[in-house]
């Protein structure tokens, strides 16, 4: 996929990945803030593994909530800006690939157009390029983003509650394995049907 991008798009995707990393850090920070606020609500005095979060235990409930609302609002605005930038990047890639493919078709000799119906050519330039971006680039970005977030959450929970987290991880892997075994064949059949229909 990297080879499909031009130089400008390669620079843009580095910014996309940087924004994803920033969003992951903000997600981790937001998750970490829940620990002291829940402790305040339940009136539980627990020493947190992240020293700066212990500051929230010393604040009254109202102040803690105001600070957390401000931080969560800022975090969500940054994440919204990140998604906006990602979608803009993907749309630009799709538009550039469609124009490039149309230009390739337009440069073909006259005989090529006599032998080929224009409908599949137009479909390739727009629908199929959209499918490549929608089913190729977008899922990879989402997978990378969600993978970073899940890794960060697992890291925090392993520090806070290691035994419980290991149990949850083992259970999740077990359920995911069963789902993969059950869904593998039907999904392969759907993919083959789509290829045959195209």
C-alpha positions as CSV (number, residue, x, y, z in Angstrom):
1,X,0.0,0.0,0.0
2,X,2.9,2.3,0.8
3,X,4.0,2.1,-2.9
4,X,0.6,3.3,-4.1
5,X,1.0,6.7,-2.3
6,X,2.9,9.6,-3.8
7,X,5.4,11.7,-1.9
8,X,2.9,14.2,-0.6
9,X,0.6,11.4,0.6
10,X,3.5,9.7,2.3
11,X,4.2,12.8,4.2
12,X,0.5,13.3,5.0
13,X,0.2,9.7,6.4
14,X,3.1,10.3,8.8
15,X,1.0,13.2,10.2
16,X,-2.0,10.9,10.4
17,X,0.0,8.3,12.3
18,X,1.3,11.0,14.6
19,X,-2.2,12.3,15.4
20,X,-3.2,8.7,16.1
21,X,-0.4,8.3,18.6
22,X,-1.4,11.6,20.2
23,X,-5.0,10.4,20.4
24,X,-3.8,7.2,22.0
25,X,-1.9,9.1,24.7
26,X,-5.0,11.3,25.4
27,X,-7.2,8.1,25.6
28,X,-4.8,6.6,28.1
29,X,-4.7,9.9,30.1
30,X,-8.5,10.0,30.1
31,X,-8.7,6.4,31.3
32,X,-6.2,7.1,34.0
33,X,-8.3,10.0,35.3
34,X,-11.2,7.7,35.9
35,X,-9.3,5.9,38.6
36,X,-9.0,8.8,41.1
37,X,-12.5,10.1,40.4
38,X,-14.1,6.7,41.1
39,X,-11.9,6.5,44.2
40,X,-13.3,9.9,45.3
41,X,-16.9,8.8,44.6
42,X,-16.5,5.6,46.5
43,X,-14.4,7.4,49.2
44,X,-11.6,4.9,48.7
45,X,-8.0,6.0,49.5
46,X,-5.8,4.0,47.2
47,X,-2.3,4.9,46.2
48,X,-2.2,5.0,42.4
49,X,0.7,3.7,40.3
50,X,0.9,7.0,38.4
51,X,2.1,9.6,40.9
52,X,0.6,12.7,39.3
53,X,-2.9,11.1,39.4
54,X,-2.7,11.0,43.2
55,X,-3.2,14.8,43.1
56,X,-6.8,14.2,42.2
57,X,-7.3,12.3,45.5
58,X,-6.4,15.5,47.4
59,X,-9.0,17.7,45.5
60,X,-12.6,17.9,46.4
61,X,-15.2,16.1,44.2
62,X,-16.5,19.2,42.5
63,X,-13.0,20.5,41.5
64,X,-12.0,17.0,40.3
65,X,-15.2,16.8,38.1
66,X,-14.6,20.3,36.6
67,X,-11.0,19.4,35.7
68,X,-11.9,16.1,34.2
69,X,-14.8,17.5,32.1
70,X,-12.4,20.1,30.7
71,X,-9.7,17.5,30.0
72,X,-12.3,15.1,28.3
73,X,-13.7,17.9,26.2
74,X,-10.2,18.9,25.0
75,X,-9.4,15.2,24.3
76,X,-12.5,14.7,22.3
77,X,-11.9,17.8,20.2
78,X,-8.4,16.6,19.4
79,X,-9.8,13.2,18.5
80,X,-12.5,14.8,16.3
81,X,-9.8,16.9,14.5
82,X,-7.8,13.7,14.0
83,X,-10.7,11.9,12.4
84,X,-11.4,14.9,10.2
85,X,-7.8,14.9,9.0
86,X,-7.9,11.1,8.4
87,X,-11.1,11.3,6.3
88,X,-9.8,14.2,4.3
89,X,-6.5,12.3,3.6
90,X,-8.5,9.2,2.5
91,X,-10.8,11.2,0.2
92,X,-7.8,13.0,-1.4
93,X,-6.1,9.6,-2.0
94,X,-9.3,8.2,-3.5
95,X,-9.8,11.3,-5.8
96,X,-6.1,11.2,-6.9
97,X,-6.3,7.5,-7.7
98,X,-9.6,7.9,-9.7
99,X,-8.2,10.8,-11.7
100,X,-5.0,8.9,-12.4
101,X,-6.9,5.8,-13.6
102,X,-9.2,7.9,-15.8
103,X,-6.1,9.5,-17.3
104,X,-4.7,6.1,-18.1
105,X,-7.9,5.1,-19.8
106,X,-8.0,8.4,-21.8
107,X,-4.5,7.8,-23.1
108,X,-5.4,4.4,-24.5
109,X,-5.6,4.1,-28.3
110,X,-9.0,4.4,-30.0
111,X,-9.1,0.7,-30.6
112,X,-9.0,0.0,-26.9
113,X,-12.3,2.0,-26.4
114,X,-13.9,0.2,-29.3
115,X,-13.2,-3.1,-27.7
116,X,-14.2,-2.1,-24.1
117,X,-17.5,-0.9,-22.8
118,X,-17.2,2.4,-21.0
119,X,-19.3,1.2,-18.0
120,X,-16.7,-1.1,-16.5
121,X,-14.0,1.5,-17.0
122,X,-16.0,4.1,-15.2
123,X,-16.8,1.6,-12.5
124,X,-13.1,0.8,-12.1
125,X,-12.2,4.4,-11.9
126,X,-14.7,5.3,-9.2
127,X,-16.4,2.4,-7.5
128,X,-13.4,0.0,-7.4
129,X,-11.0,2.8,-6.3
130,X,-13.5,3.7,-3.6
131,X,-13.6,0.0,-2.5
132,X,-9.8,-0.1,-2.4
133,X,-9.6,3.0,-0.2
134,X,-12.6,1.9,1.9
135,X,-11.6,-1.7,2.3
136,X,-7.9,-1.3,2.3
137,X,-6.5,2.0,3.6
138,X,-9.3,2.9,6.0
139,X,-9.4,-0.5,7.9
140,X,-5.6,-0.4,8.2
141,X,-5.7,3.1,9.8
142,X,-8.5,2.0,12.1
143,X,-6.7,-1.2,13.0
144,X,-3.5,0.8,13.8
145,X,-5.4,3.3,15.8
146,X,-7.5,0.8,17.8
147,X,-4.4,-1.4,18.3
148,X,-2.5,1.5,19.9
149,X,-5.5,2.2,22.2
150,X,-6.0,-1.4,23.2
151,X,-2.3,-1.8,23.8
152,X,-2.3,1.3,26.0
153,X,-5.4,0.2,27.9
154,X,-3.9,-3.3,28.5
155,X,-0.7,-1.6,29.8
156,X,-2.6,0.6,32.3
157,X,-4.8,-2.3,33.5
158,X,-1.8,-4.6,33.9
159,X,-0.2,-2.0,36.1
160,X,-3.4,-1.3,38.2
161,X,-4.9,-4.9,38.3
162,X,-2.5,-7.4,36.7
163,X,-4.3,-10.7,37.6
164,X,-7.7,-9.5,36.5
165,X,-6.3,-8.1,33.3
166,X,-4.6,-11.4,32.5
167,X,-7.8,-13.3,33.0
168,X,-9.7,-10.8,30.8
169,X,-7.0,-11.1,28.1
170,X,-7.1,-14.9,28.1
171,X,-10.9,-14.9,27.9
172,X,-10.9,-12.4,25.0
173,X,-8.3,-14.4,23.1
174,X,-10.4,-17.6,23.6
175,X,-13.7,-15.9,22.4
176,X,-11.9,-14.3,19.5
177,X,-10.4,-17.7,18.4
178,X,-13.9,-19.3,18.5
179,X,-15.3,-16.4,16.4
180,X,-12.5,-16.6,13.9
181,X,-13.0,-20.4,13.5
182,X,-16.8,-20.0,13.0
183,X,-16.7,-16.9,10.7
184,X,-13.6,-17.8,8.5
185,X,-15.4,-20.1,6.0
186,X,-18.6,-17.9,5.6
187,X,-16.4,-14.7,5.0
188,X,-14.2,-16.6,2.5
189,X,-17.4,-17.6,0.6
190,X,-18.7,-14.1,0.6
191,X,-15.4,-12.8,-0.8
192,X,-15.4,-15.5,-3.6
193,X,-19.0,-14.6,-4.4
194,X,-18.1,-10.9,-4.7
195,X,-15.2,-11.7,-7.0
196,X,-17.4,-13.9,-9.2
197,X,-20.1,-11.3,-9.4
198,X,-17.6,-8.6,-10.4
